[in-house]
Amino acid sequence: MKKTHASSGELMGWLWNNYLRRHIPLLGIAIVFMLLEGSMVGAISYMMQPMFDLVFVQGNSSALGWVSATFFVIFCVRGLAGMCQKILLTRISQESAAHMRLDLLRRLIRQDTAFHQTHPPGFLIQRVQMDVNAVNDVWRAIITGAGRDTISLFILIGVAISIDWRWTAVMLIGLPMLMLPIAVLQRYVRKKAAQARDLGAALATRLDEVFHGIVPIKLNSLEEYQADRFQGLTKTYVRSEVRASFGTAGITAMIDVMAGVGFMGVLLYGGAEIIAGEKTVGQFMSFFTAIALAFDPMRRLAAVSGIWQAAAASLERLKELMDAPIRVLSPENPVAAPEGLPAIDFDKVSLNYGDSPVLRALTFRAEPGKTTALVGASGAGKSTVFNLLTRLVDPQEGAVRVGGTEVRNIDMAELRGLYSVVSQEALLFDETLRENILLGRDDVSDEQLQRVLEASHVADFLPKLADGLDTLVGPRGSALSGGQRQRVVIARALLRNTPVLLLDEATSALDAQSEKVVQSALDRLAGGRTTLVIAHRLSTIRNADKILVMDRGQVVDEGTHDELLARGGIYADLYRLQFQDGKTIIDPVGTAALAARFPENSDRPPSILRRIGRKLFG
């Protein structure tokens, strides 16, 4: 389906209704100052006639005083009015842009994960920053043009007509012929500006990926490759911007050509009347000044039309984002969140991402106060379980329940207040360690914070930091090690003290020593909570109360570690891949499972059982 573009009127109406209407009082005052400034431009041209006829031609010395004083007053009023209206318009434009950025950010962060999968961060940053700036700039230009310049233009044309309407008609004779070419150029500018905005978003996305992936880029010697890709995008972006600028400049150039034709006609026609004595030099100078001054705002107005087309491309994209539906919302009549330790139930839950099925009638129960682990190959749907629990997405079919209440029926803030999440991506903000743990809370006592720091093992590395809790952790926590970042996230979870704990590959990226410390903190965190664990390292879930084996969006097996190992299947295969070193099954717990699987050998020493294991898995 071909995309339809909003008209300029629709876009301006949307901008006015949502962001400019609230500034009507200030805008009204600014318009008064615009009227004053525009009127003074007309007064300058009008005063040219007495200055030339009375002072310069007739030599009237008495007129010299009041004419010069009048010019002084005109320029003073014009300067003061111009200063006041610029200050007011700057305030209006900046506040409007700030409101637009805030509204856009609030809208975007409420979108679900499916939206953010199709809209990369660089794209959204470009919209929030650059596109809003473009709209802000054109808003100031339009108000200045539509206000001051339009007022000046009409007053100056009025002065010219009052001197001689025929001269004015000759001067503006070429204006109607410019309407069609200007309309064509405006469409051209809008098209090229839209291309430039899309390319700007692509550049921002590329930069975001480069700087976030700087380590793998260096390790794989991709510096020149990434620079060449960025250079290619930059060349295309520059070409689009130049072409858009060509269209905007072409509009003002046509105004200049029309002005040249008009001045030539007036000189030929009006000059003959002055030679014949039918008009005075003062009248011609007043007319000439009025028209000369009129073409300046006329050129700016023509330029604004081109600038508006460029901004319309940005404004259209902003409007699309603001109008994009938010698919995951809090219920209108929410029920209370469950109290105590809740059970978690998935009842025939199905979810597709586009045409790709992720979960297929998934059904399981995580018992309250116990630890349930999810294992399976990548793409089995484990992380999607967490996304559904926290309502980052909603299923197409089935029900997800916490404490017997369907998550769709619980207020979003209360629902997410039930969970503490520790994932493999320990996201920290470029703030102090204290701020990363508290996350804006001001109700935490020093004693409570100290207990959290000790329980999460953050206190172990705190003395090594120069400023302790007030140490800046760097972008995404880059000043800390992986294990340290994980401990900070665990401290957050301990401070939240929620009834449900979600652990997503929390130790997968850590070395053995860091894993041991972090696992100790996680074990303490999981105590007395309903815990769901996603883990590829089976060593971290041996003591889970129940292990769910997932494959292609379904639970294909469940049981304890020993039960699943004895039964064989996917879990046993994963176990064999992780704990066989080529000769020995490295798992002291696994011998019990092997004994259960081969009861006739249950009285054999562990070494015999391991040899049996080698035959089984070898």
C-alpha positions in Angstrom: 0.0 0.0 0.0 1.4 3.4 -1.0 2.1 5.7 2.0 0.0 8.9 2.0 1.7 12.0 3.3 0.0 14.5 5.6 -0.7 17.9 4.1 1.0 21.0 5.4 -2.3 22.1 7.0 -2.7 18.9 8.9 0.8 19.0 10.2 0.6 22.6 11.2 -2.7 21.9 12.9 -1.3 19.0 14.8 1.7 21.2 15.9 -0.6 24.0 16.9 -3.1 22.0 18.9 -0.5 19.9 20.8 2.3 22.3 21.5 1.6 25.9 20.5 -1.9 26.6 21.7 -0.7 26.7 25.4 1.5 29.7 24.6 -1.3 31.9 23.2 -0.8 34.7 25.8 2.9 35.1 25.1 2.3 34.7 21.4 -0.2 37.5 21.5 2.3 39.8 23.2 4.9 38.8 20.6 2.5 39.6 17.8 2.0 43.1 19.2 5.8 43.7 19.0 5.8 42.2 15.5 3.2 44.8 14.5 5.4 47.6 15.9 8.5 46.3 14.2 6.8 45.8 10.9 5.1 49.2 11.0 8.4 50.9 11.6 9.8 49.4 8.4 6.9 51.0 6.5 7.4 54.3 8.4 11.0 54.4 7.2 10.0 54.1 3.5 7.2 56.6 4.0 9.6 59.2 5.6 11.8 59.1 2.5 9.4 61.4 0.6 9.5 64.4 3.1 13.3 63.8 3.5 14.0 64.2 -0.2 11.2 66.7 -1.2 11.3 69.0 1.9 14.9 68.8 3.0 17.1 67.8 0.1 15.2 69.4 -2.8 13.4 72.4 -1.3 16.0 73.0 1.4 13.5 73.5 4.2 15.6 73.8 7.3 12.6 73.8 9.7 11.7 70.3 8.3 15.2 69.0 9.0 14.6 68.8 12.8 11.4 66.9 12.9 12.3 64.6 10.0 15.6 63.6 11.7 13.8 63.2 15.1 11.2 61.0 13.5 13.8 58.7 12.0 15.5 58.5 15.4 12.2 57.5 17.1 11.4 55.0 14.3 14.7 53.2 14.7 14.5 53.1 18.5 11.0 51.6 18.4 12.0 49.1 15.8 15.0 48.0 17.7 13.1 47.6 21.0 10.2 45.8 19.4 12.5 43.5 17.5 14.4 42.6 20.7 11.2 41.9 22.7 9.6 39.7 20.0 12.7 37.7 19.5 13.0 36.9 23.2 9.4 35.9 23.5 9.5 33.7 20.3 12.7 32.0 21.5 11.0 31.2 24.8 8.0 29.8 23.0 9.9 27.8 20.6 12.3 26.3 23.2 9.5 25.4 25.6 7.5 23.9 22.7 10.5 21.8 21.6 11.1 20.7 25.2 7.5 19.6 25.6 7.6 17.7 22.3 10.8 15.9 23.3 9.3 14.9 26.6 6.1 13.7 25.1 7.9 11.7 22.5 10.2 10.1 25.0 7.3 9.2 27.3 5.5 7.7 24.3 8.5 5.7 23.1 9.4 4.2 26.4 5.9 2.9 26.8 6.1 0.9 23.6 6.5 -2.8 23.8 9.6 -4.8 22.8 8.3 -5.6 19.4 8.2 -1.9 18.6 11.8 -1.4 19.8 13.0 -4.4 17.8 11.9 -2.6 14.6 13.0 0.9 15.7 16.7 0.9 16.5 18.1 3.3 19.2 19.9 5.5 16.6 16.6 6.0 14.7 14.8 7.0 17.8 17.6 9.3 19.0 17.5 11.0 15.6 13.8 11.6 16.0 13.9 12.9 19.5 16.9 15.2 19.0 17.4 16.2 15.3 13.9 16.1 14.0 12.6 18.0 17.0 15.4 20.6 16.5 14.4 20.9 12.8 10.8 21.5 13.7 11.9 24.0 16.4 14.0 26.0 13.9 11.3 26.2 11.3 8.8 27.1 13.9 10.8 30.2 14.8 11.4 31.0 11.2 7.7 30.6 10.3 6.5 32.7 13.2 9.0 35.4 12.4 8.2 35.2 8.7 4.4 34.8 9.1 4.4 37.6 11.7 7.0 40.3 11.3 7.8 39.7 7.7 4.2 39.4 6.6 3.3 42.5 8.5 6.2 44.4 7.0 5.4 43.2 3.5 1.8 44.4 3.6 2.7 47.7 5.1 5.4 48.3 2.6 3.2 47.3 -0.3 0.6 49.6 1.1 3.1 52.5 1.1 4.0 51.7 -2.5 0.4 51.6 -3.6 -0.3 54.9 -1.9 2.4 56.6 -4.0 1.4 55.0 -7.3 -0.5 51.8 -7.8 0.7 51.5 -11.4 4.3 51.5 -10.4 3.4 48.8 -7.8 1.6 46.7 -10.5 4.6 46.9 -12.8 6.9 45.9 -9.9 4.9 42.8 -9.0 4.0 41.7 -12.5 6.2 38.6 -12.4 4.9 37.3 -9.1 2.0 35.1 -10.5 4.4 33.4 -12.9 6.4 32.1 -10.0 3.6 30.2 -8.3 3.9 26.9 -10.3 7.7 26.7 -10.2 7.8 27.4 -6.5 5.2 24.7 -5.9 7.3 22.2 -7.8 10.4 23.1 -5.9 8.6 22.8 -2.6 7.6 19.2 -3.4 11.2 18.5 -4.4 12.6 20.0 -1.2 10.2 17.9 1.0 11.2 14.7 -0.9 14.9 15.3 -0.5 14.6 16.4 3.1 12.7 13.2 3.9 15.5 11.2 2.4 18.1 13.2 4.4 16.2 12.6 7.6 16.1 8.8 7.0 19.8 8.9 6.2 20.5 10.9 9.3 18.7 8.2 11.4 20.8 5.5 9.6 24.0 7.4 10.5 22.9 7.7 14.2 22.1 4.0 14.3 25.5 3.2 12.8 27.3 5.4 15.3 25.3 3.8 18.2 26.4 0.3 17.0 30.0 1.3 16.4 30.5 2.8 19.9 28.6 0.1 21.7 30.6 -2.6 19.8 34.0 -0.9 20.0 35.7 -3.9 21.6 34.7 -6.6 19.0 35.5 -4.0 16.3 39.0 -3.7 17.6 39.5 -7.4 18.2 38.4 -8.2 14.6 40.3 -5.3 13.0 37.1 -3.8 11.6 38.1 -0.1 12.1 38.5 0.6 8.4 35.5 -1.5 7.4 33.2 0.4 9.8 34.7 3.7 8.7 34.1 2.9 5.1 30.5 2.0 5.7 30.0 5.2 7.7 31.7 7.2 4.9 29.3 5.7 2.3 26.3 6.7 4.3 27.8 10.1 4.9 28.3 10.8 1.2 24.7 9.9 0.4 23.5 12.0 3.3 25.5 15.0 2.1 24.1 14.6 -1.4 20.5 14.6 -0.2 21.1 17.7 2.0 22.8 19.6 -0.9 19.9 18.7 -3.2 17.3 19.9 -0.6 19.4 23.1 -0.2 19.3 23.5 -3.9 15.5 23.5 -3.9 15.3 26.0 -1.0 17.9 28.3 -2.7 16.1 28.0 -6.0 12.9 29.5 -4.5 14.7 32.6 -3.2 16.6 32.9 -6.5 13.4 33.1 -8.4 12.2 35.9 -6.1 15.4 37.8 -7.0 14.8 37.3 -10.7 11.3 38.7 -10.4 12.6 41.6 -8.4 15.1 42.4 -11.1 12.4 42.4 -13.8 10.2 44.6 -11.6 12.8 47.2 -10.9 13.7 47.4 -14.5 10.1 48.0 -15.4 9.6 50.7 -12.7 12.8 52.5 -13.7 11.7 52.6 -17.4 8.1 53.6 -16.6 8.6 55.8 -13.5 11.8 57.4 -14.7 10.0 58.8 -17.7 7.3 60.3 -15.4 9.9 62.0 -13.2 11.7 63.4 -16.3 8.4 64.8 -17.5 7.8 66.4 -14.0 4.7 64.3 -13.3 6.3 62.7 -10.2 8.8 64.1 -7.6 12.2 62.6 -6.7 10.9 62.2 -3.1 7.9 60.1 -4.3 10.2 57.8 -6.3 12.7 57.4 -3.5 9.9 56.6 -1.1 8.5 54.1 -3.5 11.9 52.7 -4.3 12.7 52.3 -0.6 9.4 50.6 0.1 9.8 48.1 -2.7 13.5 47.5 -1.8 12.6 46.8 1.8 9.6 44.7 0.7 11.7 42.3 -1.2 13.8 41.4 1.8 10.9 39.9 3.8 9.5 38.5 0.5 12.8 36.6 0.1 12.7 35.4 3.7 9.1 34.3 3.3 10.0 32.4 0.1 12.9 30.7 2.0 10.6 29.8 4.9 8.4 27.9 2.4 11.4 25.8 1.5 12.4 25.4 5.1 8.9 24.4 6.0 9.0 21.6 3.5 12.2 20.3 5.0 10.7 20.5 8.5 7.5 18.9 7.3 9.4 15.7 6.6 10.6 15.7 10.2 7.2 16.7 11.6 5.5 13.9 9.7 7.8 11.3 11.2 7.3 12.7 14.7 3.6 12.6 14.3 3.8 9.0 13.1 5.7 8.0 16.2 3.3 10.0 18.5 0.3 8.3 16.8 1.8 4.8 16.9 -0.5 2.7 19.1 0.7 1.4 22.4 -0.2 -2.2 22.4 0.5 -3.1 26.0 -1.4 -1.0 28.4 -2.5 -1.1 32.0 -6.2 -2.3 32.4 -8.9 0.4 32.8 -10.2 -1.4 35.9 -7.2 -3.2 37.4 -7.5 -5.8 40.2 -5.2 -5.9 43.2 -1.8 -7.5 42.8 -1.5 -10.9 44.7 0.0 -10.8 48.2 2.5 -13.2 49.6 4.5 -15.7 47.6 2.6 -16.2 44.3 2.6 -19.2 42.0 3.3 -18.6 38.3 1.1 -20.3 35.7 1.3 -20.4 32.0 -1.9 -21.8 30.5 -1.7 -22.8 26.8 0.2 -19.6 26.0 1.1 -19.0 22.3 3.1 -16.1 20.9 4.3 -15.2 17.4 6.8 -12.6 16.4 5.6 -11.7 12.9 5.1 -15.1 11.2 7.6 -16.9 13.4 6.0 -18.9 16.3 7.9 -18.5 19.5 5.7 -20.2 22.1 3.2 -23.0 21.2 0.5 -23.6 23.8 3.1 -23.4 26.6 1.8 -24.7 29.9 3.6 -25.0 33.2 3.4 -24.1 36.8 6.1 -22.6 39.1 5.3 -23.3 42.7 5.3 -20.5 45.2 8.4 -20.0 47.2 10.4 -22.5 45.1 13.0 -22.3 42.4 11.9 -23.4 38.9 14.6 -23.5 36.2 14.1 -23.2 32.4 16.6 -24.9 30.2 16.8 -25.5 26.5 18.6 -24.6 23.3 18.8 -20.9 22.1 15.5 -20.0 20.6 13.4 -22.4 22.7 11.4 -19.4 24.1 12.9 -19.1 27.6 13.5 -15.4 27.6 10.0 -14.8 26.1 8.6 -16.4 29.3 10.1 -13.5 31.2 8.8 -10.9 28.7 5.3 -12.3 29.1 5.4 -12.3 32.9 6.5 -8.7 33.0 4.2 -7.7 30.1 6.9 -6.4 27.8 4.7 -8.3 25.3 1.3 -9.9 25.5 0.5 -13.4 24.1 -1.9 -13.9 21.2 -3.5 -16.9 22.9 -3.6 -18.3 26.4 -3.2 -16.8 29.9 -0.3 -15.9 32.1 -1.2 -15.8 35.8 0.7 -14.7 38.9 -0.9 -15.7 42.2 -4.0 -16.9 40.3 -4.5 -13.5 38.7 -4.0 -12.9 35.0 -1.2 -10.4 34.5 -3.4 -8.4 31.9 -5.7 -7.5 34.8 -3.1 -6.1 37.1 -2.0 -2.5 37.0 1.3 -2.3 35.1 3.3 -0.6 37.8 2.0 -3.0 40.5 2.7 -6.0 38.3 6.3 -5.1 37.7 6.6 -4.2 41.3 6.3 -8.0 42.0 9.5 -8.8 40.2 13.2 -8.4 40.7 15.1 -9.2 37.5 18.8 -10.1 37.2 19.9 -10.8 33.7 23.1 -11.5 31.8 23.1 -7.9 30.6 23.8 -6.0 33.8 22.7 -2.6 32.5 24.1 0.3 34.6 23.7 4.0 34.0 26.5 6.5 33.7 26.0 7.7 37.2 27.4 6.9 40.6 27.4 3.5 42.1 24.9 4.7 44.8 22.5 6.1 42.2 22.7 2.8 40.3 21.6 0.8 43.3 19.0 3.2 44.7 17.5 4.2 41.3 16.0 7.4 42.7 14.7 6.0 46.0 15.1 8.3 49.0 13.5 6.0 51.6 16.5 3.7 52.1 18.4 4.1 55.4 22.2 3.8 55.7 21.8 0.6 57.7 19.5 -1.0 55.1 21.8 0.0 52.3 24.8 -1.5 54.1 23.0 -4.8 54.6 22.2 -4.9 50.9 25.8 -4.2 50.0 27.1 -7.0 52.2 24.5 -9.5 51.0 25.2 -8.8 47.4 29.0 -8.8 47.9 29.3 -5.3 46.6 31.0 -4.4 49.9 33.8 -6.8 48.9 35.1 -4.5 46.1 33.8 -1.2 47.4 37.1 -0.3 49.2 38.9 -0.6 45.9 36.9 2.2 44.4 38.4 5.7 44.7 35.2 7.4 45.8 33.3 4.4 47.2 29.6 4.6 46.5 30.0 7.9 44.9 32.3 6.5 42.1 31.0 7.0 38.6 30.6 3.6 36.9 31.0 4.9 33.4 28.8 4.3 30.3 26.9 1.1 30.8 29.0 0.4 33.8 32.2 0.1 31.8 34.3 1.2 34.8 33.4 -2.1 36.6 34.1 -5.7 35.8 31.3 -8.1 34.7 31.2 -9.7 38.1 31.0 -6.3 39.8 28.2 -5.2 37.6 26.2 -8.3 38.3 26.6 -7.7 42.0 25.3 -4.2 41.7 22.2 -5.5 39.9 21.8 -8.1 42.7 22.0 -5.3 45.2 19.1 -3.5 43.3 17.1 -6.7 43.5 17.7 -7.1 47.2 16.7 -3.6 47.8 13.4 -4.1 45.9 12.6 -7.1 48.1 9.9 -8.5 45.7 8.2 -11.8 46.1 9.2 -13.0 42.6 12.8 -13.3 41.3 13.6 -13.7 37.6 17.2 -14.8 36.8 18.1 -14.7 33.1 21.6 -16.2 32.5 22.8 -14.2 35.4 26.3 -15.8 35.5 26.8 -16.9 31.9 29.4 -14.2 31.1 31.5 -14.6 34.3 34.7 -16.4 35.0 34.7 -19.2 37.6 35.8 -17.0 40.5 33.3 -14.3 39.8 30.5 -16.9 39.2 31.1 -18.4 42.6 30.7 -15.0 44.4 27.7 -14.0 42.3 26.1 -17.4 42.7 26.4 -17.1 46.4 24.7 -13.7 46.3 22.0 -15.1 44.0 21.3 -18.0 46.4 20.8 -15.6 49.2 18.6 -13.4 47.0 16.4 -16.4 46.0 15.7 -17.5 49.5 12.0 -17.2 50.4 11.0 -16.1 46.9 9.2 -17.6 43.9 12.2 -17.9 41.6 12.4 -18.5 37.9 15.8 -19.2 36.4 17.0 -19.3 32.8 20.4 -21.0 32.7 22.7 -22.5 30.1 25.2 -23.5 32.8 23.5 -26.5 34.4 25.8 -26.3 37.4 23.8 -23.3 38.6 20.4 -25.1 38.7 21.3 -28.5 40.1 19.5 -27.7 43.3 16.4 -26.2 41.6 13.1 -27.6 42.9 12.0 -28.2 39.4 13.6 -28.0 36.0 11.5 -27.4 32.9 13.1 -28.5 29.6 11.9 -26.3 26.7 12.1 -27.0 23.0 10.5 -25.0 20.2 8.3 -23.0 22.5 7.0 -26.0 24.5 7.8 -27.8 27.8 8.9 -31.3 26.6 10.1 -32.6 30.0 10.3 -31.6 33.7 11.7 -32.9 36.9 14.7 -32.5 39.2 18.3 -32.6 38.0 18.7 -36.3 38.9 15.4 -37.3 37.5 16.0 -35.7 34.2 19.5 -37.0 33.9 18.4 -40.6 34.7 15.5 -40.3 32.2 17.8 -39.2 29.3 16.5 -36.9 26.5 17.4 -33.2 25.8 18.5 -32.4 29.4 20.8 -35.4 29.5 22.3 -34.4 26.1 22.9 -30.9 27.4 24.5 -32.3 30.5 26.8 -34.6 28.5 27.9 -31.6 26.4 28.7 -29.5 29.4 30.2 -31.9 31.9 32.1 -34.4 29.8 35.8 -33.5 29.4 36.5 -36.4 27.0 37.3 -38.9 29.7 35.4 -38.1 32.8 31.9 -36.9 33.7 32.7 -33.9 35.9 29.7 -33.9 38.1 29.6 -35.3 41.6 25.9 -35.0 41.8 25.5 -36.9 38.5 26.7 -40.1 40.0 23.5 -40.4 42.0 21.5 -39.9 38.8 23.5 -42.7 37.1 23.0 -45.0 40.1 19.3 -44.4 39.9 19.4 -45.1 36.2 21.4 -48.4 36.6 20.1 -49.8 40.0 22.0 -53.1 39.5 25.2 -51.1 39.9 24.0 -48.8 42.7 26.4 -50.4 45.1 29.4 -49.8 42.9 32.0 -47.1 43.7 31.6 -43.7 42.0 34.5 -44.5 39.7 32.6 -47.5 38.3 29.6 -45.3 37.8 31.7 -42.8 35.9 32.9 -45.5 33.6 29.3 -46.5 32.9 28.7 -42.8 32.2 31.5 -42.8 29.7 29.9 -45.7 27.9 26.5 -44.0 28.0 27.7 -40.6 26.8 30.8 -41.6 24.9 
